[in-house]
Amino acid sequence: MKIHLLGVPMDLGAGRRGVDMGPSAIRIAGVTERLRALGHMVQDEGDIPIKNPEQLKIRNEKLKYLPEIVRACTILAHKVEKIMHSGGFPLILGGDHSIAVGTMGGIAAHAQWSKKKVGVLWVDAHGDMNTDETSPSGNIHGMPLAASMGLGALELTSIGGDFRKIDPSNVVLIATRELDEGERKFIKQYSINVFTMEEIDKHGMAVVMVKALRKLRDVDLLHVSFDLDAVDPTVAPGVGTPVKGGLNYREAHLIMETLNENGKMTSLEVVEVNPILDNRNQSAEFAVELIQSAFGKKIL
């Protein structure tokens, strides 16, 4: 597989600093070397340049740092679209989860060009389905899935083209355990498929993944957006917004191993690694292990 590695060192969408160092931490953990050891071709496209908060002003408390996030995500969308047009696999390293607006914009633009249907598997403790009207914080990393479904500010929903990037019926959330009231309403209104941690506890990850992928069986392009805060802080302490009660080590790996066996994944982003909160790069090391599992590393 021809994997195109692309870093997006963004922390403008988050409520605390540090996730802008995520792409570097994942590279330091050896992502390129480990993927090449699995037999893949890896081309590192470098990082998208992004201004830091000290260079910017917040013009809208409901959409913090919107202009710079839109600029960076627009560049990201074009790069992702180009990678997919060439037959490559985009592996996007964040940065906070606001970058997913750009990733999804590029995937959806490619899907329109190739006349293919997009699905997304959103592995995250949070729903990321707020808008400027529902967000308690105004932090855009809580809005990318809503924006990709055409909800919220036009500046975000139009990245990659002025059309809805993903049909809500082709969205599946896994490991969800912290939702805002506005997100709960959207989930019910659009009948979005959600597998909470409670369901994983009751039925096991293997059963949940079978059900999740069955919901996505009719899509042509499967994007996987993995927020490391889906994992319990005891396993990955260095994340943007840690929440207790998350995936354990094996559950997280089983998601990625199952995706590899399924063979439908066409793009992957890993976000919210925060080295400031980490212990000797533990979370970035774990992120790389998960990426290896997604690209074919097996026990036997």
C-alpha positions in Angstrom: 0.0 0.0 0.0 1.2 3.5 -0.8 0.6 5.5 2.5 0.9 9.3 2.4 1.6 10.6 5.9 0.4 14.1 6.5 0.7 16.1 9.8 -1.7 18.8 10.9 -0.2 20.3 14.1 -3.3 22.1 15.2 -4.4 22.9 18.7 -6.6 25.9 17.9 -9.8 23.8 18.1 -9.1 22.5 21.5 -9.5 23.8 25.0 -6.0 23.3 26.1 -2.5 23.5 24.5 -0.3 20.7 23.4 -1.9 18.5 20.7 -0.1 20.6 18.1 2.9 18.4 19.0 1.0 15.2 18.3 2.3 14.7 14.8 5.9 15.1 15.9 5.4 12.7 18.8 3.9 10.0 16.6 6.8 10.4 14.1 9.3 10.2 17.0 7.6 6.9 18.0 8.6 5.5 14.6 5.4 5.4 12.6 7.2 5.5 9.2 9.8 2.9 10.0 7.2 0.5 11.5 4.9 0.8 8.6 7.7 0.2 6.2 8.7 -2.9 8.2 5.2 -4.2 7.4 6.0 -3.9 3.7 4.2 -0.6 2.9 5.5 2.3 1.0 5.4 5.4 3.1 5.8 9.0 1.8 5.9 11.7 4.5 4.2 14.8 3.1 5.4 16.9 6.1 3.1 19.2 8.1 0.6 21.8 7.1 1.9 25.2 8.6 -0.5 26.6 11.2 -0.3 29.7 13.2 -0.4 29.3 17.0 -2.9 31.0 19.3 -0.4 33.7 20.3 -0.4 35.0 16.7 -4.2 35.2 16.5 -7.3 36.8 18.1 -10.6 35.2 18.9 -13.2 37.0 16.9 -16.1 34.8 17.7 -16.4 33.1 21.1 -18.8 30.6 19.6 -16.3 29.6 16.9 -12.9 30.1 18.3 -10.0 30.7 15.9 -12.4 30.0 13.0 -10.5 31.8 10.1 -7.2 29.9 10.7 -8.9 26.6 11.2 -10.8 27.1 8.0 -7.6 28.0 6.1 -5.7 25.0 7.4 -8.6 22.6 6.8 -9.1 23.9 3.3 -5.4 23.1 2.5 -5.8 19.7 4.1 -8.9 18.9 2.1 -7.1 19.7 -1.2 -4.1 17.5 -0.1 -6.3 14.6 0.9 -8.3 14.8 -2.3 -5.1 14.8 -4.4 -3.7 11.8 -2.5 -6.9 9.8 -3.0 -7.1 10.8 -6.7 -3.6 9.3 -7.1 -4.7 6.0 -5.5 -2.8 6.6 -2.3 -3.9 6.1 1.3 -4.1 9.3 3.4 -2.8 8.8 7.0 -3.5 12.0 8.8 -1.8 12.8 12.1 -3.3 15.5 14.4 -3.6 17.8 16.0 -7.0 18.3 17.5 -10.1 16.8 16.0 -11.2 20.0 14.2 -8.8 18.8 11.4 -11.4 16.2 10.5 -13.5 18.9 8.8 -10.6 19.1 6.3 -10.0 15.4 6.0 -13.7 14.7 5.4 -13.9 17.6 2.9 -11.1 16.0 0.8 -12.5 12.5 1.0 -16.0 13.7 0.0 -14.6 15.7 -2.9 -12.8 12.6 -4.2 -16.0 10.6 -3.6 -18.0 13.0 -5.8 -15.4 12.8 -8.5 -15.2 9.0 -8.5 -19.0 8.6 -7.9 -18.5 6.6 -4.7 -20.3 6.5 -1.4 -18.5 7.5 1.8 -18.9 6.0 5.3 -17.1 7.0 8.5 -16.2 5.1 11.7 -15.8 7.7 14.4 -13.9 6.2 17.4 -14.1 8.8 20.1 -15.2 9.4 23.7 -17.2 12.4 22.5 -19.8 12.9 19.7 -18.1 15.9 18.1 -21.6 16.9 16.8 -21.9 20.3 18.3 -22.5 23.5 16.3 -21.8 27.1 17.1 -25.4 27.1 18.5 -25.1 24.1 20.8 -21.4 24.1 21.8 -20.8 24.9 25.5 -17.3 26.0 24.8 -17.0 27.3 21.2 -14.1 24.9 20.7 -14.3 23.7 17.1 -12.8 20.2 17.9 -16.2 19.4 19.2 -17.9 20.2 15.9 -16.2 18.3 13.0 -18.7 15.5 12.6 -21.7 17.9 12.7 -20.0 20.0 10.0 -19.3 17.0 7.9 -23.0 16.2 8.0 -23.9 19.7 6.9 -24.8 21.1 10.3 -23.5 24.4 11.7 -21.5 27.3 10.4 -21.2 27.6 6.6 -17.5 28.3 6.8 -17.0 24.8 8.2 -19.7 22.9 6.2 -18.4 24.3 2.9 -14.8 23.1 3.3 -14.0 20.8 0.3 -17.1 22.0 -1.5 -20.6 23.4 -0.7 -22.3 20.1 -0.2 -23.0 17.6 2.6 -19.9 15.5 3.0 -21.4 12.5 4.7 -24.9 11.0 5.0 -25.8 10.5 8.7 -27.0 7.0 7.9 -23.4 6.2 6.9 -21.9 7.3 10.2 -21.0 5.0 13.1 -19.7 6.1 16.5 -17.8 3.7 18.7 -16.6 4.1 22.4 -18.8 7.1 23.0 -19.2 8.0 26.7 -19.6 11.8 27.0 -22.2 13.7 25.0 -23.6 17.2 25.3 -27.4 17.7 25.2 -27.3 19.2 21.7 -25.4 16.1 20.4 -28.0 13.8 21.9 -30.7 15.6 20.1 -28.8 15.3 16.7 -28.2 11.6 17.3 -31.9 11.0 17.8 -33.0 13.3 15.1 -30.8 11.7 12.4 -30.9 8.2 13.8 -27.1 8.0 14.0 -25.6 4.6 14.8 -23.8 4.9 18.2 -22.1 2.1 20.1 -21.4 3.4 23.6 -18.9 2.0 26.1 -21.9 0.4 27.9 -22.7 -1.7 24.8 -19.0 -2.6 24.5 -19.1 -3.7 28.1 -22.2 -5.8 27.6 -21.5 -7.4 24.3 -17.8 -7.2 23.8 -15.8 -5.4 21.1 -15.8 -8.3 18.6 -19.6 -8.2 18.5 -19.8 -4.4 18.3 -17.3 -4.3 15.4 -19.4 -6.9 13.5 -22.5 -4.7 14.0 -20.7 -1.5 13.2 -19.2 -2.8 9.9 -22.5 -4.3 8.9 -24.0 -0.8 9.1 -21.2 0.4 6.8 -21.3 -2.6 4.4 -22.7 -0.6 1.4 -20.1 2.2 1.4 -17.3 2.3 -1.1 -14.9 4.5 0.9 -14.5 4.0 4.6 -12.8 6.7 6.6 -11.7 5.9 10.2 -11.3 8.9 12.5 -9.6 7.7 15.8 -9.5 10.1 18.7 -7.0 8.7 21.2 -9.3 9.9 24.0 -11.5 6.9 23.1 -8.9 4.9 25.0 -8.9 4.9 28.8 -6.4 7.3 30.3 -4.6 4.5 32.1 -3.5 3.3 28.6 -3.2 6.6 26.9 -2.8 9.5 29.4 -1.5 12.1 27.0 -4.7 13.1 25.1 -6.5 16.3 24.5 -9.6 15.6 26.6 -9.2 12.5 28.7 -12.4 10.7 30.0 -12.4 7.8 32.4 -13.9 4.5 31.4 -12.6 4.1 27.9 -11.3 1.3 25.7 -8.7 -0.9 27.2 -5.5 -1.9 25.4 -6.9 -5.0 23.6 -10.3 -3.5 22.7 -8.5 -0.6 20.9 -6.3 -3.0 19.0 -9.2 -5.3 18.1 -10.9 -2.3 16.4 -7.9 -1.8 14.2 -7.2 -5.5 13.6 -10.9 -6.0 12.5 -10.6 -3.1 10.2 -7.5 -4.6 8.6 -9.3 -7.9 8.1 -12.4 -6.2 6.7 -10.3 -4.5 4.1 -12.6 -1.5 3.4 -10.7 1.3 5.2 -9.4 3.8 2.6 -8.2 6.6 5.0 -7.3 7.0 8.6 -6.7 9.9 10.9 -5.3 9.7 14.5 -5.8 12.8 16.6 -5.6 14.4 20.0 -2.2 13.1 21.1 -0.9 15.6 23.7 2.7 15.1 24.7 2.5 17.7 27.5 0.1 15.4 29.4 1.9 12.2 28.5 4.4 9.9 30.2 7.6 9.4 28.2 5.6 9.5 24.9 3.5 6.5 26.0 0.4 7.7 24.2 2.2 8.3 20.9 3.8 4.9 21.1 0.4 3.4 21.6 -1.0 5.3 18.7 1.7 3.9 16.5 1.0 0.4 17.7 -2.7 0.9 16.8 -1.7 2.2 13.3 0.4 -0.9 12.9 -2.5 -3.1 13.7 -4.7 -1.2 11.2 -2.1 -1.9 8.5 -1.6 -5.6 9.1 0.6 -6.3 12.1 -0.5 -9.6 13.6 0.4 -11.7 16.6 1.0 -14.7 14.4 
